[in-house]
Amino acid sequence: MPKNLIIFASALALSLIFTPLVRILAVKLNIMDHPNPIKTHRAPVAYLGGLAIYLAFILAIVIALVLGLPFKEITVIIIGATLVMILGLVDDLRPLSFKVKLFLEVLIATLLIIFDIRIKFITPDYIAIILTILWVVGVTNALNIIDIMDGLSSGVAVIAALAFLFINPPSEQTYVNYTAAALAGAALGFLRYNFPPARIFMGDSGSLVLGFVLAVLSIGTSYSKVNNIALYAPILILGIPIYDTFLVMILRFKQGKNIFHGSLDHFALRLEKLGFSRSKVVLTAYIVSVCLSTAALMISKASFRWAVGIYILVVLFSVSIGIALSKVDMEKPHAHE
C-alpha cells in the first residue's frame, strides 16, 4: 500500500475517533460556541474540534516518520502546528486581541525561516523572508476567516491538502506529500461531524492549524519545470480563503470599518442572503475550490502562454463575482425568508 495512502487513512481513522470524544468532553465542560450577531449558527454548538484535528494530524505524522519522512522539515511543522494550536485554543477559551495574535503568529512563522523553509524564488533573501512571513500569517488567518459556516473551512482544507499532494512530484520534497496526506485525512474525519448541520466546531485551534500547515505545504514544492509562472499556483489552490479575505477587507474598508473586526461581509453569508441554503453554499465553495485546484494543476503542466491565459480567466471571473456579491444588501431579509 502506498505510504501516502497509509498516512491519509491513519489520519482519517484517528480523526473519526477523536472528534466525537472531544465533542463529549466539550459538552461536559460546557465549552460551547453561542450564537451572536457575527456568529450565525442558531443554537450553541460544542467547541474544541480543532484539538481532534491536531491530535489526528500529529499521530499520523508520527506514522509518517516511521515510514521515512524527513525529520528536519517535519520538526518545524510539528512545533509550529503545536504552537498555533495552543494559541488558537487559548483564543477559543479566552479571546485574545488581534494584535497579540498577529504578533505571536509572526514569531511562529519566523521558525520556518530558521529551518530554511521559505520562499526561494524571490531575491534578495530579506524580501523573500518578509514575504514568507506575510504569506504564512496571511494564509493561517485566511482559513480562520472562512470558518463562519458549517463545513466550509474544513472541507476547503481537505481539497487544498489533496491538491498539494497531487501537484507535488514524488521526486521532490517528500515531506509535502506525507504532510498533505496527514492533513487531508485529519480534516476529512472532522468534516464527518462538521458538515451542515454541524455537531462540533473546530474553533481557532483548528482553523489556525489548518491554515498554518497549508501555508507551509505551499512553499515546499517548485510546482513546475515547464514554466516559472506556475509558482503562483498556491494562490489558486488556496483561492477560496484568499478570495474571502480580500473581499471582506475591501468591503470593510469601503464601509469605513476596522478590517480586523468581525462583520457579515463574507462571500458565504452573501450567497446565503441571495437564497442559497447553507449546504448549497458550502458545496458551491467545494466545487469552486476543486475547479481552482484543477486550474493550478493545469498551469503546472501547461506552456507559459496557456498558463497566463488560465490566470487571466480566473482573475476576470473572480472580479466579476466580487462585484456582484458586493451589491448584495446584507440589511434586507434573506431571499428565502
N, C-alpha and C positions, 0 to 999 in steps of 0.2 A: 504494500500500500504506500503511495507517495507520502513523503514526510509532511507536506503542506496539508494534505487531507487528514492525516492523523492529528495534527495540531488544531485544525479547524474543528474536527469532530470532538476533540477533547474539550476545547473551549466552549463549544455549544452545549455539550452534556453537562459540564460544570455550571454553566450559567443557568440552565434549566433547573438544576438542583438548588443552587444558591438563591435565585431570585425569590421563590415562594418562601424560603426560610427567612430571608431578610425582611420580606413583607410582614411575616408573623411577628418578627422582632420589632419592627417599626410600629405596628398596631399596639403591641403590648406596652411599648414605651411612649405611646401617644406622639410619635414623630410623624405628624400628618401635615400635608400641604392644604391649606384652606383657601377657598376662592376669595378674590378681591377684584377691584376694578381692572387690574392689569392681568392677573391670572384668571383665565376664563373658564376653567372647569367648574362644574356645577355642584360638586359635593367634595368633602375632604377626601384626599387620597394619600395612601401611605407613601412615605419618602424612603430614602436610603437605597434605592435601586442601583445607584452608582457603585455602592460597595460590592454588590453581586457581580457587576460587570468587571470591576477591578480585580476581585479575587479570581474569577474565571480566567481573565486575561493573564494574570501573573502566573497562575499554576500551569496554564498552557505554555507559557514562555519557559517555565522550568522544564517541561517536557521537551520543548524545542532545544534547550541547552543539552539535554541528554542525547538528542538526535544530532547534535553537532553544530548548533547555532553559534556563530562567532561571539565570543564573550565581551569584547571591547564595546561594540556598539550597543549591545543589549543591556549592558550595565547602566549606561546613562539613561536608556529608555525606562528601565525598572526604577531607577532613582527618581527620574523626572516625573513619571506617572504616579509614583507613590507620593511625592511632594504635592503634586497637583491635586491628587485625590484628597489628601489631608486638608489642603486649602479649601477645596470645594465642600468638604464635609463640615469644616468649621463655619463656612459661609451658610450652609444649609441650616445649621443649628443656631447660629448667632450671626446674622448678616453683617458682612464687612463693608466698608466704604469702597467705592470703585477705585479710589486712589491706592488704597492698601493692596487690593487685589492685583492691580496692574503692576505695582512695584514688585510684589512677590513673584508674579508671573515673569517679569523681566529677569529677575535673579535666576529663576528656574531655567529659562531659555538660555541664559548665559552658560549653563552647564554644558550645553551642546557644543558651544564653541571650544570649551576646554577639551572635550573629547574629539574635536575636529569634525563634528557633524554640522555642516553649514553649507550655504550656497557657494558653489565653487566655480561657477561660470561667469562671475562678475568680478572685475578688478577696479580699483585696488582692493586689497583684503579688508581694510577697515569699512569700506562701503558694503562689502559682502556680509560682514559681521553684523552691521547695523540692520541691513535688510533681512538677515536671518532671524534676528530677534523680533523685528516688527512682524515678520511673516508668522513665526511660531505663536507669538502672543495674539496676533490677529485671528488666526485660524482656531486657536484654542477657544477664544471667546465667541467666534462665529458659530460654532456648534452649540454653545450655550445660548446664543441669541435665538436660534431657531427652535429651541426646546420650549415651545409655547403651545404645542398641540400634541395629543397622544400619538406616539409612534413616529413623529416627524424626525426628530434628531437621531434617534436610534436606527431607524430604517435607512436614512440617508447615509449614516456612518457605515452600515453594512455594505451598501452599494459602493461607497468610496473605497473602503478597505479592499473589497474584491477587485475593484478597478486597479488599485495599486499592485495587487497580487498578480493580475493578468498582464499588466503593461510592463512590469519589471522583468527583463530577460533572466532566465535561471542562471546564466553565466555571470551576472552582475552581483550586486550586494545581496547575499542570501538572507541577511537579517531583515530586509524589506519584505521578502516573500513570507518568511516564517512569522514575523510580527503582524503582517497584514492578515494572515490566516487566523492567528490567535484573536485579533481584534474583531474580525468579521464574525467568528463563532460566538465570542462573548456578547457582542451586541445583538446578534440574531436570537440567542437564547433569551435575552432580556426582552426583546421585541415580542416574544410569545405572550408576555404579560403586560406589555406596554401599548400594544395596538388598540385602537379605539374599540370599546371604552376601556381605558387603562385601569389596571388594578394596582399599579405601583408606578411611581415616578422615579427617574434616575437622580434628579437634583443636580446641583453644580458638581457634586462629587463624581457624577457620571459623565455629564456633558463636557466638562473641562478635560477629563482623562481622554475621552474620545477625540476631542479637538487636538490635544497635545500630541497624541500618538500619530494621528493622521498628518499633522504638520511635520513631524519627524520623518514619517514614511515618504512624504512628498519631496524631500530634499535628498533622498537616498539613492536615486537612480538617474541615469542620463536620458531616459525616455526614448531616444532615437539615435541611430547612426546615419540616418538618411538626411535629416535637416535639423538645423540648430533651433528653429522656432518651436520645435516640439518640447523644448524645455519649459514652456509655459502651459503645458498640458495640465498640471495640477490645478490651475485656475478653473479649468473646465470640470475636472473630477470633483472638485470642492465647490462647484458653481452655485449650488443651492444656498449653502450657508454664506458664501461670499456675497452673492447677489442680495440676499435679505439684509445682510449687514449694511451694505452701501445704500440700499433702498431706504432702510429705517433712518440711517444717518442723514441722508439727503432730505427726507420728508421732515424729520425733526428740525433740521437746520432751517428749512423754509418756513416752518411754523414758529420759529424762534424758541424752540425747546432745547433743553440740555440733551445732547446726544447720548449721554451716559445714563439718563433716566428712562424708566420703562414707559412704553406707550403702546397704542393699538395699531401701529403703522406697519406691522409685519405683513408680508405678502399672503401668508396663510390666513390671517384674520380678514384680509381684504377679499380673498376668494370666498371665504365663508359669508361675508357680507353680501356678496353677489348671489348667494343662494346655494353654494356648494355645501354638501354635508361634510362633516369633519373627516369621515372615512374617504370621501372623494377628494378632499383637499390633499390628504396625506398620500393617497395613491397617485394623484397627479404629480406631486413632488417626486415620488419614486420614479415615475415614468420619465419625467424631465431629467432626473439625475442619471438614469440609465442612458438616455439619449446623449447627454453631455459626456458621460464616460466613454460611450461608443465613439463619439466625435474625437475625444482625446486619443483613443486607440488608433483611429483612422489617421490622425495627424502624425502619430509616431511612425506610421508606415508610408505616408504619402510624400510626394515631392514637395519642395518648398512652395511652389505656386499653388498646388491644391491645398496645402496646409493653411496658407494665408487666406484662401477662399473660404475655408471652413470657419476660421476665426472671424472673418467679416460677417458671415451669415449668423453666427452665434451672437455677435455684438448687436447686429441690427435687430434680431429677434428679441434680445434682452431689453434693449432700449424701448422698443415698441410696447412690450408687455409692461415695462416700468411706467411708461407714460399713461397707459390705460389704467393700471392699478392706482396710480397717484390721483386719479379723478374720482375714485370711489369715495362716497361721502360716508365716513365712519360714524357720523352722528345719527344717521337715519336707521330705522329698524331693519333687521335682516330681510332680504328679499323673500324668504320662505316663512316669515312670521306673519 
